[in-house]
Amino acid sequence: MNNSQSQQKVNPIVMNYSQLEKTLLPYCYGKRILIQAIKDIWASATPMPNSSSIRIIMPKHFYDFINIAVQENG
């Protein structure tokens, strides 16, 4: 990755829990630590002002999940 790619801005993602789970669950392979990571991402996400069922998820949370998934799944 070159310097310009690493500095690209990645916007937060707005989604509900079902969408988050649908996106990340295929990478869990039934491993509890990864399933718990999905719940942790949701718990740390910022609720939308007009809806508690939709949250703003920062890209860092996805990067952290990917790192854990790579460690767990090889």
Buried (B, 14 or more C-beta within 10 A) or exposed (E): EEEEEEEEEEEBBBBBBEBBBEBBEEBBEEBEEBBEBBEBBBEEBEEEEEEEEBBBBBEEBBEBBEEBBEEBEE
